[in-house]
């Protein structure tokens, strides 16, 4: 059965008003460490979530038992849940029928990759690592999402994705690279490994620096991670309504440097395109920041109804189990700048830091957009406008709005950085980010040398 | 617990298919999991869900290489197909593959979490009412957001291996928590109970949720949130810090639990969660902290989320010291890593579910209690800060450089708590920090916290782990890190 068949079968078991969301995954991930595959995982799964509405009482149940008995039981549990809930007068109703935009994002060749292919592509990365042991994975998947409801809504999308991710590391250094795309043949595992290994070679003999505020260049990997974390509280409507977002009371105001424009555009074929969200609402591109001015946030049906005043869903409802997080961006995209290369950005910085990747970010203060974390797998000093000697991993505690306030420049090309660590059901998403140079990157501590 | 003969036959079919295809070792796990979750927000039911998932995961060792495949369809054909696909993946896997497993006697047995009140027999309407009442009890001036949640999980799993192990377990979890957010004059603050990040959970029945007294605690939580938005910011400086048991549990998790996972020490988590500052040779010689630091891994802890009779390799549960009087004496191991280091026998392998490979995970990792009370710890502080309830956390890939923030703090002056403080953070380097431990409160102050948000692996896996801890005092800590 495809996802639409599963959703239809689930909906047929429900009594009254209902919505079924089916999510199917066929994936393979060849994870390697020390240049050999050690955790190869093949997954076959089909999940269906049934949301029923009885007199404004809502109940949700999920199962992966998609035979007749399993779906009948699903309907019973959803009905029991609804019967236990008080009426929700603010419920905006299930999404109406919609015609989602045609999007790219499916590739037959990627969908056809099997375990032999995934192992072969992992081997390509391993072989290209050369003398430096490599750690990472190659993965590819076919996933399907369908939403169907008693309102007449019926939408379905097949998606493919592939990622090669490599940390090249020995006792004296480490480097990082990744590529992700919806076409596996756009991902070059050997190239990823070479980039990581070359970076690792340059990190040997890392030095310490004093904490302080430095100008810095962040590669797309680092910038995407920082923006993704900032977005969880600040770019969703619930954060604004609950007043934990940095954008609270700031929409329409200049908040960042005018070089910064950020959107959420799930229709962009350069990303991992999505046609609709987990309520079946078509995806719309949303301008979040335009030339430094806070323009908007992303919405789902519940937050739009709560806000009133003409607010509409932008197609950003998350899966049912994450619905209490509110709508979240899943296709952030930063408008590139003028710099041809990261070396040009280093020239703009003059004296500062060059940062490849961040690690284990934590939100210290959502309303102020303060995030802490470490740099990792390629931190360097910039001296006289050139990337210079390697540095140890650095702790930073940064107010993201401050970082984005004084921007020297951005590269003229954005890279798609994978933002899913493949928890739960497969729903690939990423951030399109260029490299960025900013005047303010606060280093608040020093860590260990790069390397295993 | 109801034995499911059909499930046992599926596992046997998978293991037989794998060994017939050339696997020198194979195991098959069928897992059936059900979760209920109720959450309310500002007097409205935000989430009322009942989810279930089942499937079979087959792991093979073939030519020294691992392979893993799974399927949600519980039929003999799909079980055998998963086994063959796992073998295909293992055969294709590049590498030298010189893997061995620590020897074990075939295990057999059943285990079920002891409980008084089956959480799935508690009516959903009662769960909704509990949340709404606690939610309402947090209403007050400056309170913008009130949230309450309760959860329950039942995991029924059967493991069968080609070595003759056959174990069946049913694990029951319950959890609950409340949280509110206050805002005033641009200041935003949160307060939670019994811990941050969707409450605390315990492996037992609904009596755990009833015993938390969410409704009774709600007014205090709201009052503190409202007071925090008018509190002074925590000062910066090097000073004495006293942490409540919940924050000590978070500190144990990040700076002791993860670095002592032996797969991280060997680098197999390098591409995601990171490695460890520890080396295999550090066992028995590395000074982790002061002599007051005693850490124990104990999958037999009553109520622990990491409690079981057998891990996901079938190794029987056993209490084990990890740090004794400040000295590193144990790692958390799998059969593979135990064989590699030549010590231990595994026992820490856990998978999130049927569709993930088991990984070395924390079970229940505790800081053993010391003596006295929180008041005794405070009494010996001239100037310092007392911090309560984790708010933020971050640690480097080797688990050395960390930074934590807490929801609330109070200054300590002349042995007594003084003004309330907001936005408290502290930072340190793991062995140096634990070396500064100079007091741990006693058994009466020791509490068990259960977390459901520990992440690791690619594809990612969440693990449910518990930590027991008592308030603890650390000297010369860097407090008040700001951007």
Interface residues (C-beta under 8 A of the other chain):
Chain A: X27 X28 X29 X30 X31 X32 X33 X34 X35 X36 X37 X38 X39 X40 X41 X42 X43 X44 X45 X46 X47 X49 X58 X59 X60 X61 X62 X63 X64 X65 X77 X78 X80 X81 X82 X83 X84 X85 X86 X88 X90 X114 X115 X116 X118 X119 X120 X122 X123 X126 X127 X133 X135 X136 X137 X139 X165 X166 X167 X169 X242 X243 X244 X320 X321 X323 X324 X359 X360 X361 X362 X363 X364 X365 X366 X367 X370 X372 X373 X374 X376 X393 X395 X397 X398 X399 X402 X421 X422 X423 X424 X442 X444 X445 X446 X447 X448 X452
Chain B: X37 X39 X41 X44 X45 X46 X47 X48 X49 X50 X51 X52 X53 X54 X55 X65 X66 X67 X68 X69 X70 X71 X72 X73 X82 X85 X86 X88 X89 X90 X92 X93 X94 X95 X96 X97 X123 X124 X125 X127 X128 X132 X144 X145 X181 X183 X186 X187 X188 X266 X267 X268 X269 X270 X271 X272 X274 X275 X277 X355 X356 X357 X359 X391 X392 X393 X394 X395 X396 X397 X398 X400 X401 X403 X405 X423 X425 X427 X455 X457 X458 X459 X460 X461 X462 X481 X482 X483
